[in-house]
Amino acid sequence: YQRRVRGDKTKKKKSYVPATNYIRVNKKQMSCITDNEAKIRVDGQECWQHTCSSGEGFFHTYDEISIGRWPKRKVHIFLPNCYSEDLSERYPVVYMNDGHVVFWRGGKHNKSWKVTESMAELYSLNKIQKLIIVAVCPIERERDYTYDKWCEGHPYGGLQDYSLFLSKSMKPWIDSNYRTLSSAEHTAIVGSSLGALASFYVANRFPECFGYVCAMSPAFGASLDNKRYYGSYDKENRIKGSQLINDTMESLKSEGRPKIWIDWGLKRTGGYHNEYLEHVCMERGQEMLQILIEDFDYKLEEDIFFWEDRVGGHDEDAWAYRFKLFLLQFFKS
């Protein structure tokens, strides 16, 4: 495999073998300031329409969207300005896990993915297509994004339901109420860490819905590594033959399987999240990459892509940078 890295002048080196719920937005925490709020309804669902400081789009924020039998949750939808100008145009859709930190600061590190700033930059350079971003906030993150017990004392096991919610309720509702290009070839799902595990799982359980997976710093070993102290790498428990592979095997063997982006960072300073968590995510990311290539005949630079980030760690700053690379790979203008 060819190593692709950030931090070097060249993109290729020698061959390498990879073995909440809150009701309103707190403007003091925003990385993109919003204004001009107006309460509107879409298909009976109440939302706030508000603009953003980047000038490249506007939001529909649903504080408590309710679809079918599923619990209410918060969802932010970011639409390009042209959405309200050309009413005949339809757009690809990118679904993003951890919706509470996609646009505004939050989480353990009080950082965000700065997606509006990234979109403004890429739009201004005419580098990517105009997109609809659907940022889905977790109700109970650890439960939503895991399929089995992963860390002692932590909630788990809601990923199967989350997959059904996104693919059979959320996505059809979005496609019915917004001008989307609804086919899988125009739809991606994105996440980091446990959110990356969820993205991989959801897309491969429902490949007819999602044609692209972005798994950044993926916690593929969440149910395989030390369940008492997550962040340690258990070499004896392999991804191959695990429930993760068994649950997604049918999709991975099919012709309509999603294209996959996997990345990890090499920064090991700055705290536990870089020294331990990102190291485990790198090990499991490399392991998954090798399985997909050797066992499922994925082809590098055709239907699977990876990036090794020399200066990135396990936080939103790194994922914000790599999210732009993902968009440039799959949604070029």
C-alpha positions in Angstrom: 0.0 0.0 0.0 1.1 3.6 -0.5 1.2 5.6 2.6 -0.7 8.9 2.3 0.3 11.4 5.0 0.0 15.0 6.2 3.2 16.6 7.4 5.4 15.6 4.4 5.9 17.6 1.2 5.2 14.5 -0.8 1.9 12.6 -0.5 3.4 9.2 -1.2 6.3 7.4 0.5 7.7 3.9 0.4 5.4 1.0 0.4 3.6 0.4 3.7 1.7 -2.6 5.0 -1.0 -1.7 7.5 -1.1 -4.8 9.7 -28.2 15.9 25.1 -30.1 17.3 24.9 -30.4 21.1 24.8 -33.1 23.3 23.4 -31.3 26.3 21.9 -27.9 26.9 20.4 -25.6 28.7 22.9 -24.1 31.5 20.7 -21.1 31.9 23.1 -20.0 28.4 22.0 -20.4 28.8 18.3 -17.5 28.6 15.9 -19.9 30.0 13.2 -22.1 32.7 14.6 -25.8 32.4 13.5 -28.4 35.1 13.3 -31.7 36.1 11.8 -33.7 33.3 13.5 -37.2 32.5 12.4 -39.4 29.7 13.6 -40.9 27.7 10.7 -42.5 24.3 10.2 -41.5 21.5 7.8 -44.0 18.7 7.4 -45.4 19.6 10.8 -42.0 19.6 12.5 -41.0 22.9 14.2 -37.5 24.2 13.5 -35.5 27.3 13.6 -34.2 28.8 10.4 -31.0 30.8 10.9 -28.1 32.1 8.9 -24.4 31.6 9.5 -21.5 34.1 9.5 -19.7 32.3 6.7 -22.4 33.5 4.3 -22.4 30.2 2.4 -25.6 28.8 3.7 -28.3 28.6 6.3 -29.6 26.2 8.9 -32.8 24.4 9.8 -32.4 23.3 13.4 -34.9 20.9 14.8 -34.7 20.9 18.6 -36.9 17.8 19.0 -37.5 16.2 15.7 -40.0 13.3 16.0 -40.2 10.6 13.3 -42.2 7.4 13.6 -41.7 5.4 16.8 -38.2 6.8 17.5 -37.4 9.1 20.5 -37.1 12.8 19.8 -33.6 14.1 19.0 -31.9 17.3 17.8 -30.9 17.6 14.2 -29.1 20.5 12.4 -29.5 20.7 8.6 -27.2 23.0 6.7 -28.3 24.1 3.3 -26.4 26.1 0.6 -27.6 29.6 -0.2 -28.6 28.4 -3.7 -31.1 26.0 -2.2 -33.6 28.9 -1.8 -32.7 30.5 -5.2 -33.0 27.6 -7.7 -36.0 25.6 -6.7 -35.4 23.0 -9.4 -32.0 21.9 -8.2 -31.4 18.8 -6.1 -28.3 18.1 -3.9 -26.2 15.3 -2.5 -26.5 14.7 1.2 -23.8 14.1 3.9 -25.1 12.7 7.2 -22.9 13.3 10.1 -22.8 11.7 13.5 -22.0 13.7 16.6 -24.1 16.5 15.3 -23.6 18.6 18.4 -19.9 19.3 17.5 -20.2 19.5 13.7 -20.9 23.2 13.6 -20.4 24.4 17.2 -17.9 23.8 19.9 -18.7 21.1 22.5 -17.8 17.6 23.6 -14.8 16.7 25.9 -12.4 19.1 24.2 -14.9 22.0 23.6 -14.0 22.0 19.9 -15.9 21.6 16.6 -15.5 20.2 13.1 -15.9 23.8 11.8 -17.9 22.4 8.9 -19.4 25.8 7.8 -16.0 27.3 7.5 -14.8 24.3 5.5 -17.7 24.5 3.2 -17.2 28.2 2.7 -13.6 27.6 1.8 -14.3 24.8 -0.6 -17.3 26.6 -2.2 -15.3 29.8 -2.8 -12.6 27.8 -4.6 -15.3 25.9 -6.6 -13.7 22.6 -5.3 -16.8 20.7 -4.3 -20.5 20.3 -5.3 -23.1 22.2 -3.3 -24.3 19.8 -0.5 -26.9 19.3 2.2 -25.4 18.5 5.6 -27.6 16.6 8.1 -25.9 16.7 11.5 -27.7 14.2 13.8 -27.1 14.7 17.5 -26.9 11.6 19.7 -29.4 10.9 22.5 -27.0 8.8 24.5 -23.8 8.7 22.4 -22.1 5.5 23.8 -25.4 3.6 23.4 -26.3 5.0 20.0 -22.8 4.2 18.5 -22.0 0.7 19.9 -23.4 -2.7 19.0 -22.2 -4.7 22.0 -20.6 -4.2 25.4 -17.5 -2.1 25.0 -16.4 -0.6 28.3 -17.4 -1.7 31.8 -20.0 0.6 33.3 -20.8 2.4 30.1 -24.1 2.1 28.1 -24.0 0.1 24.9 -26.0 -1.8 22.3 -28.1 0.8 20.5 -26.4 0.8 17.1 -28.8 -1.6 15.5 -31.7 0.7 16.4 -29.8 3.8 15.4 -29.1 2.2 12.0 -32.8 1.6 11.5 -33.6 5.1 12.5 -31.2 6.7 10.1 -31.9 4.5 7.1 -35.6 3.8 7.4 -36.9 7.0 9.1 -34.5 9.9 9.1 -33.3 9.6 5.5 -36.7 9.0 3.9 -38.0 12.0 5.9 -35.2 14.2 4.6 -35.7 13.0 1.0 -39.4 13.7 1.2 -39.0 17.2 2.6 -35.8 18.5 1.1 -34.6 18.5 -2.5 -32.1 15.8 -2.3 -30.4 13.4 -4.7 -31.7 10.5 -2.8 -29.8 7.5 -4.3 -26.9 5.9 -2.4 -24.4 7.2 -5.0 -25.2 10.7 -3.8 -25.3 10.0 0.0 -22.5 9.7 2.5 -22.4 9.1 6.3 -19.5 10.5 8.3 -18.2 10.0 11.9 -15.2 9.9 14.1 -14.1 7.5 16.9 -17.3 5.7 18.0 -19.1 7.8 15.4 -16.8 6.3 12.8 -17.7 2.8 13.9 -21.4 3.7 13.7 -20.9 5.2 10.2 -19.2 2.0 8.9 -21.9 -0.2 10.5 -24.9 1.9 9.3 -23.7 2.1 5.7 -22.9 -1.6 5.5 -26.2 -2.6 7.0 -28.1 -0.4 4.5 -25.8 0.0 1.5 -28.9 0.9 -0.6 -29.1 4.1 1.4 -25.4 5.1 1.8 -22.9 5.0 -0.9 -19.9 6.5 1.0 -18.5 5.9 4.4 -16.1 8.3 6.2 -14.5 6.6 9.2 -12.1 9.0 10.9 -10.0 7.6 13.8 -12.3 4.6 13.8 -13.0 2.8 17.1 -13.4 -0.5 15.2 -12.1 -2.4 18.3 -14.6 -0.9 20.8 -16.1 -4.3 21.6 -12.8 -6.2 21.2 -10.3 -4.4 23.3 -10.0 -4.2 27.1 -13.6 -3.7 28.4 -12.4 -2.4 31.7 -10.1 0.4 30.4 -10.8 1.5 26.9 -7.7 2.7 25.2 -5.6 -0.5 25.4 -5.1 -2.7 22.3 -5.9 -6.4 22.7 -4.0 -8.1 19.9 -5.6 -11.5 20.6 -9.1 -10.2 19.7 -9.2 -9.6 16.0 -11.7 -7.8 13.8 -11.8 -10.7 11.4 -14.6 -13.0 12.6 -16.0 -10.4 14.9 -19.6 -9.4 15.2 -18.8 -6.2 13.3 -17.6 -8.2 10.2 -20.4 -10.8 10.5 -23.1 -8.1 10.7 -21.7 -6.3 7.6 -20.4 -9.2 5.6 -23.3 -9.4 3.2 -22.8 -5.8 2.2 -19.0 -6.0 2.0 -19.3 -8.9 -0.5 -22.0 -7.2 -2.6 -21.6 -5.2 -5.8 -23.5 -2.3 -4.3 -21.3 -1.9 -1.3 -20.3 1.6 -0.2 -16.9 3.2 -0.9 -14.9 3.7 2.2 -12.6 6.3 3.6 -10.5 5.4 6.7 -7.9 7.6 8.4 -5.9 8.0 11.6 -3.5 10.4 13.2 0.1 9.9 14.5 0.2 12.6 17.1 0.9 11.0 20.5 1.4 14.0 22.7 -1.2 16.3 24.4 -3.0 13.8 26.5 -4.6 10.3 26.9 -6.8 10.8 23.8 -3.8 11.1 21.5 -1.4 8.8 23.3 -3.8 5.9 23.8 -7.1 6.3 22.0 -5.7 7.4 18.7 -3.0 4.7 18.8 -5.7 2.0 19.2 -7.8 3.6 16.4 -4.7 3.6 14.2 -4.1 -0.1 14.9 -7.7 -1.1 14.3 -7.9 1.2 11.2 -4.9 -0.6 9.7 -6.3 -4.0 10.6 -9.7 -3.2 9.0 -8.0 -1.8 5.9 -6.1 -5.0 5.4 -9.2 -7.1 5.9 -11.2 -5.2 3.4 -8.4 -5.4 0.8 -7.4 -9.0 1.3 -10.7 -10.7 2.2 -13.2 -8.5 0.4 -11.2 -7.5 -2.7 -11.5 -3.7 -2.1 -9.1 -1.8 -4.3 -7.0 1.1 -3.1 -7.9 4.4 -4.7 -10.9 2.8 -6.4 -13.4 1.9 -3.6 -11.3 2.3 -0.5 -9.1 5.2 0.5 -7.0 5.9 3.6 -5.0 8.8 5.0 -2.3 8.9 7.6 -2.1 12.2 9.3 1.3 12.9 10.8 0.3 15.9 12.8 -3.3 15.0 13.7 -4.6 13.5 16.9 -7.9 12.3 18.3 -9.9 15.5 18.3 -12.2 17.8 16.2 -9.3 19.9 14.9 -7.8 16.8 13.1 -11.2 15.6 11.9 -12.1 19.1 10.6 -8.9 19.0 8.4 -9.6 15.4 7.2 -13.2 16.0 6.5 -12.2 18.4 3.8 -10.0 15.7 2.2 -13.0 13.4 2.2 -15.2 15.9 0.5 -12.6 16.6 -2.1 -12.3 12.8 -2.8 -16.0 12.0 -3.2 -17.8 15.3 -4.0 -15.6 17.2 -6.4 -17.3 19.9 -8.4 
